[in-house]
Amino acid sequence: MSYQITTLVENCVYGRKLQAEHGLSLYIETPQYKLLFDTGASDLFIRNARLLDIDLRQVNYLILSHGHSDHTGGLHYFLDYNTRATVVCKREIFYPKFKDERENGIKQEQTSWDMTRFRFIDQQTELVPGVILFPVIDLVDGADTHFGRFYVDRNRVREPDTFLDELAMALVDAEGFSLISACSHRGITNILRAVRAAFPDLPCHLLLGGFHIHNAEEQKYGVIADYLRKFLPHRIGVCHCTGVDKYALFYREFGERVFYNYTGSKFLSP
């Protein structure tokens, strides 16, 4: 399956007119479908898409990786701009979220949307041919989790957030798979394990997303690097919450197969 991934929003930007923000939004085009993975924190993804000659009104599906505002902040803009796309996510995405005491989720006053446009999933789902969503991510390696300082309100009880709302996406064909994550709070190694368990005989063409290790102790990097040494993707695109500090460590170890993703970048399938 051929596809192209265009980054509409990321923390960094190179090039004129496009802008960056702390957030992530990816546009994926396959021969038959147009998909959006997250919306970033504002309407910037729409403005950048216009500059890149991408018509987001033609998007068939919006996939939301988890409920944090830097990934869902543009949701209400998208629903107004695109009147036909289905939004795919987990039900837990609407639970109020916090980082320490700061509200960090979908604002409750914005949840009076037409819920018939939402499709909630709780098991591995082939959304369209070759596009597989993974809403169940087992914590095989607890060292590669990123829950600190995050909280969620469940039934009016605040508790540590273990990100049961998180999902990842794989683009799969007979030659291999590409894995797209967002913040990987439940651990990029655990996410890779879930996809490899589903497709044990396929290599990983591309690993793209945030690993949530910016400013983390180097041990967190080491957990991920140890796993990648055993199961090394052909390309590794780090961005957003991975941090340029940890990108330097990945590049030092894995060389040219590692790149830092940025607003406006494009990736074509092999």
DRENDO-171757 format. One record per residue (C-alpha): residue in one letter; x, y, z. Coordinates in steps of 0.1 Angstrom, whole numbers, padded with zeros to 4 digits, always signed. Each point is the difference from the previous one (the first is absolute). Example, Ala and Ser with C-alpha at 12.3 -4.5 7.8 and 13.67 -1.06 7.14 Angstrom:
A+0123-0045+0078/S+0014+0034-0007/
This chain:
M+0000+0000+0000/S+0014+0034-0010/Y-0005+0029+0023/Q+0014+0035+0008/I+0002+0015+0034/T+0002+0038+0003/T+0006+0017+0034/L-0024+0029+0004/V+0010+0009+0036/E+0031-0008+0020/N+0021+0019+0026/C+0025+0010-0026/V-0002+0015-0035/Y+0023+0007-0029/G-0011+0020-0030/R-0019+0032-0006/K-0036+0008+0010/L-0007-0033+0018/Q-0002+0002+0037/A+0007-0023+0030/E-0016-0006+0034/H+0004-0024+0028/G-0022-0027-0015/L-0003-0026-0027/S-0022-0005-0030/L+0008-0024-0029/Y-0019-0002-0034/I+0002-0035-0016/E-0012-0006-0035/T-0004-0035-0014/P-0013-0009-0035/Q-0036-0001+0012/Y-0002+0020+0033/K+0012+0032+0016/L+0006-0002+0037/L+0010+0025+0028/F+0019-0012+0031/D-0006+0026+0028/T-0007+0037-0004/G+0027+0018+0019/A-0009+0026+0026/S-0019+0025-0021/D-0012+0007-0036/L+0036+0002-0012/F-0003-0034-0017/I-0027+0015-0023/R+0021+0031-0008/N+0031-0021-0007/A-0020-0024-0021/R-0012+0028-0023/L+0036+0012-0005/L+0009-0036-0010/D-0030-0003-0024/I-0017-0026+0021/D-0038+0002+0002/L-0010-0014+0034/R-0036+0002-0009/Q+0007-0032-0020/V+0013-0019+0030/N-0020-0033+0006/Y+0012-0007+0035/L+0015+0018+0029/I+0018-0022+0025/L+0007+0013+0035/S+0030-0015+0018/H-0010+0011+0035/G-0018+0028+0018/H+0028+0026+0007/S-0007+0035-0013/D+0031+0002-0022/H-0015-0029-0020/T-0037+0009+0002/G+0000+0037+0003/G-0010+0004-0037/L-0028-0025+0002/H-0029+0025+0000/Y+0016+0019-0029/F+0002-0032-0020/L-0036-0009+0007/D-0011+0034-0013/Y+0023+0000-0030/N-0006-0036-0010/T-0037-0010+0003/R+0003-0036-0011/A+0030-0018+0015/T-0004-0026+0027/V+0021+0006+0032/V+0015-0033+0013/C+0013-0002+0036/K-0006-0018+0033/R-0028+0010+0023/E+0024+0008+0028/I+0013+0030-0020/F-0028+0022+0015/Y+0011-0005+0036/P+0013+0033+0015/K+0038+0000+0000/F+0025+0020+0019/K+0037+0005+0002/D+0005+0008+0037/E-0028+0025+0006/R-0002+0013-0036/E-0029-0012-0021/N+0015-0019-0030/G-0028-0017-0018/I-0030+0006-0022/K-0019+0029+0016/Q-0034-0011+0012/E-0018+0030-0015/Q+0011-0013-0034/T-0015-0034+0003/S-0035+0009-0013/W+0009-0013-0034/D-0020-0023-0023/M+0011-0033+0015/T-0013-0020-0030/R+0032+0012-0017/F+0021-0019+0026/R+0010-0037-0002/F+0013-0015+0032/I+0023-0030-0001/D+0014-0023+0027/Q+0017-0027-0020/Q+0024-0003-0030/T-0019+0014-0030/E+0007+0002-0037/L-0014+0034-0006/V+0005-0002-0038/P+0020-0024-0020/G+0036+0000+0013/V-0007+0025+0028/I+0000-0018+0034/L-0008+0017+0033/F+0014-0014+0033/P-0020+0012+0030/V+0013-0027+0024/I+0036+0005+0010/D+0011-0024+0027/L+0027+0012+0024/V+0025-0027-0006/D+0029+0023+0010/G-0011+0023+0028/A+0033+0019-0002/D-0011+0014-0033/T-0031+0019+0012/H-0005+0037+0004/F-0027+0007+0025/G+0017+0023+0025/R-0019+0032+0010/F-0030-0010-0022/Y-0035-0006+0015/V-0035-0009-0012/D-0034+0005+0016/R-0021-0032-0001/N-0035+0002+0015/R+0011+0032+0018/V+0030-0017+0015/R+0035+0013-0009/E+0026-0027-0005/P+0033-0005-0017/D-0005-0002-0038/T+0012-0033-0016/F-0013+0012-0034/L-0026-0026-0007/D-0012+0024-0027/E+0032-0004-0020/L+0001-0017-0034/A+0026-0004-0028/M-0003-0005-0038/A+0018-0024-0024/L+0000+0002-0038/V+0004-0036-0011/D+0006-0018-0033/A+0017-0032-0010/E+0034+0015+0001/G-0001+0014+0035/F-0016+0026+0023/S+0005+0036+0010/L-0010+0009+0036/I-0013+0035+0010/S-0003+0009+0036/A-0005+0034+0017/C+0014+0003+0035/S+0004-0037+0008/H-0009+0005+0036/R-0005-0038+0003/G+0035-0004-0015/I+0012-0002-0036/T+0016-0034+0006/N-0034-0013+0014/I-0017+0014-0031/L+0025-0016-0023/R-0005-0033+0018/A-0038+0002-0006/V+0005+0006-0037/R+0027-0027-0004/A-0022-0025+0018/A-0027+0007-0026/F+0024-0002-0029/P+0030-0021+0012/D+0014-0007-0035/L+0001+0036-0012/P+0028+0025+0003/C-0006+0036+0012/H+0006+0025-0028/L-0006+0031+0021/L-0004+0009+0036/L-0014+0035+0003/G-0011+0020+0030/G+0007+0013+0034/F+0016-0022+0027/H-0006+0024+0030/I+0036+0000+0012/H+0008+0037-0003/N+0019+0010+0031/A-0004-0035+0014/E+0030-0018+0016/E+0022-0018-0025/Q-0012-0033+0014/K-0033+0005-0018/Y+0019+0005-0033/G+0019-0032+0008/V-0031-0021+0003/I-0011+0010-0034/A+0034-0003-0016/D+0005-0035+0014/Y-0032-0011-0016/L+0008+0016-0033/R+0034-0016-0002/K-0019-0034-0002/F-0028+0011-0023/L+0013+0030-0020/P-0024+0017-0024/H+0013+0011-0034/R-0008+0037+0009/I-0006+0016+0033/G-0017+0034+0000/V+0000+0016+0034/C-0018+0032+0009/H-0023+0019+0024/C+0006-0013+0036/T+0031-0020-0009/G+0021+0031+0003/V+0029+0011-0021/D+0023-0010+0028/K-0010-0037-0003/Y-0001+0003-0038/A+0037+0006+0002/L+0005-0032+0020/F-0020-0020-0025/Y+0019+0015-0029/R+0033-0007+0016/E-0009-0036+0005/F-0021-0009-0031/G+0014+0025-0025/E-0017+0011-0033/R-0030-0022+0005/V-0011+0025+0027/F-0016+0034-0009/Y-0017+0027+0019/N-0035+0006-0013/Y-0012+0036-0004/T-0030+0020-0012/G-0002-0003-0038/S+0020-0031-0004/K-0012-0028-0022/F+0007-0037+0000/L-0008-0023-0029/S-0005-0037+0004/P+0029-0023-0012/
